[in-house]
Amino acid sequence: MKKGIHPDSYRMVAFKDMSNEDVFLTKSTANAKETIEVDGVEYPLIKLEISRTSHPFYTGKMKLIDTAGRIDKFKSKYAKFKK
């Protein structure tokens, strides 16, 4: 492996699944603008739309999650072509 290409600034970061409010901690170098308190300790917060606790592959449940309004954006964008 090449030396000097991996970051040295790993720290504990909280990742929050916004679809089911699950929070898990892991080491990361990702930049975060928000923080969250977990068990009395404040961590940088990274928000996720989907994680292992909500992904259909891991849960075995098929459900449609449209958190960003992608379906509505698509319909409004292509409504002019509809006759």
LINBELTA-V565861 format. One record per residue. N is the residue number from 1. D_LAST is the distance of its C-alpha to the last C-alpha in Angstrom with 2 decimals. Layout:
BEGIN
N,D_LAST + N,D_LAST
END
This chain:
BEGIN
1,58.35 + 2,58.30 + 3,60.19 + 4,58.79 + 5,55.05 + 6,54.58 + 7,54.49 + 8,57.49 + 9,55.90 + 10,54.71 + 11,54.75 + 12,53.62 + 13,50.00 + 14,48.08 + 15,44.60 + 16,42.49 + 17,39.55 + 18,37.25 + 19,35.51 + 20,38.82 + 21,41.31 + 22,43.56 + 23,45.90 + 24,47.94 + 25,50.43 + 26,50.97 + 27,52.37 + 28,50.02 + 29,50.04 + 30,46.57 + 31,46.55 + 32,45.73 + 33,45.24 + 34,45.79 + 35,48.59 + 36,49.07 + 37,52.26 + 38,52.91 + 39,56.25 + 40,57.73 + 41,56.92 + 42,54.31 + 43,52.06 + 44,49.31 + 45,45.88 + 46,42.95 + 47,39.77 + 48,37.77 + 49,34.40 + 50,35.69 + 51,39.20 + 52,41.34 + 53,41.42 + 54,37.66 + 55,36.41 + 56,35.45 + 57,37.75 + 58,40.77 + 59,40.00 + 60,38.80 + 61,36.05 + 62,32.38 + 63,30.46 + 64,27.43 + 65,28.51 + 66,25.99 + 67,28.52 + 68,26.80 + 69,23.39 + 70,21.80 + 71,19.08 + 72,18.05 + 73,18.30 + 74,16.07 + 75,13.29 + 76,13.67 + 77,13.95 + 78,10.75 + 79,8.59 + 80,7.95 + 81,6.39 + 82,3.81 + 83,0.00
END
